Amino acid sequence: MDLAQYLPVLLFILVGIGVGVAPQVLGHLIGPNRPDAEKNSPYECGFEAFEDARMQFDVRYYLVAILFILFDLEIAFLFPWAVALKDVGATGFWAVMMFLGILVVGFIYEWKKGALDWE
């Protein structure tokens, strides 16, 4: 087992940890630390909290968030496809058209069910 072949992977991991940890440490060491009552108070939409944090929450917020993530992720799948469009050929093109067709059917279903309506 040659450890030299794992050097790039180890270096990549160390650089990744350094990029993630170094700004936080520098911000903590160099940044100003002047706490006061206003900074330490809980912030919620610009006004004081008036109810318990464990109150019932409307499920539509979660539904809209899930739908946003679902339809936003389709773009993440379309970027690599668009870059490699010449390489994937007709088979890749029609596979993505089928993928988009399924997403459009799902979108129409959600629209008809009223999941996108906010009352």
N, C-alpha and C positions, 0 to 999 in steps of 0.2 A: 504494500500500500504506500504509494508515493504521496506525501503531504504537499509537495510543491504544486500538484494539480488542483488542490483545494485552496491555494493562496488567493486566486481572484475572488472566489466566493467569500472567503473570510474577510478579505479587504472590502468587498461590497457591503457585507453586513456591518463591519466596523464604521465605514463611512456613513451608512444609513443611520446607525445609532448616533454617531457624532452630529449629523445634520439635525436629528430630532431632539437631542439633548442639549447641544451647545447653545442654541438661541434661548432656551428656557433658563439655563444656568446664567448666561450673560444678562438676561433681563432681570433676573432676581438679584444679581450682584450689582449691576450698574443702574438699574431703574430706581426712580425715587420711591420712597416708602413713607407716605404721609397719610396714614389713615385718620379719618374723622367719623363722626356719627353718620353723616350723610352717605359717605362711601360704604360704610359697613351695614347700612340699612338694606333690607330686601327690596328689590326693584321688580315691579310688575306693571308694565304698561304705563308708567308715568304717574301712577297714583297708589296710595296705600292699599294693601290687601284688606278686603272687607269680609271675606268668607274663609272657611276652612279649606285647606289645600286638598283635603280628601273628599270634596264635594263631587257630585255626579258630573260627568263630562259628556258632552254631546258626541255620539259616535260618528257623526258626519265629519268631524275634524279628522278622525282616523281614516275614514273612507276616502276623503279627498287626498290625504297624504299618500295612501296606498295607490290610488289611481294615478297620482302624479309620478310616483316612483315607477310604476308599471310603464306608463307611456313615455317617461323620460329615458328609461333604459333602452327603449327601442333605438334611440339615437346612438347610444353607445355601441349597439350592434351594427348600425348602418355606416359608421365612419370607417371601420376596417374594410367593409365590403366595398365602399365607394373608392377607397384607395387602391384596392386590388381588383377592380372591376374588369380590367383587361385580362387579368390572369385567370379569373374564375370561369369565364366563358358564359355560354347560354345556360348551362346547368345551374351555375351559381346565381345568375340573374333571376331565373324562374324560381329558385328556392327562396330568394329574398322576396320576390313578388308574392309567393304563397305566405310567407311570414307576415308581410305587411297586410295581406288580405285577411288573415286571421285576426290581426290587431284591429283592423277596420271593423270587422264583424263584432268584435268585443266592444269597441267604442260605440257602435250604433246600439248594441244591446244596453250598455250602460246609459246612454242618452235616452233611450225609450223607457227604461226603468225609472228615470228621474234621479239617478245617482249624482248627476252633475248640477242639478237644480239646488239652489240655496234659498231657503224660505226666509 
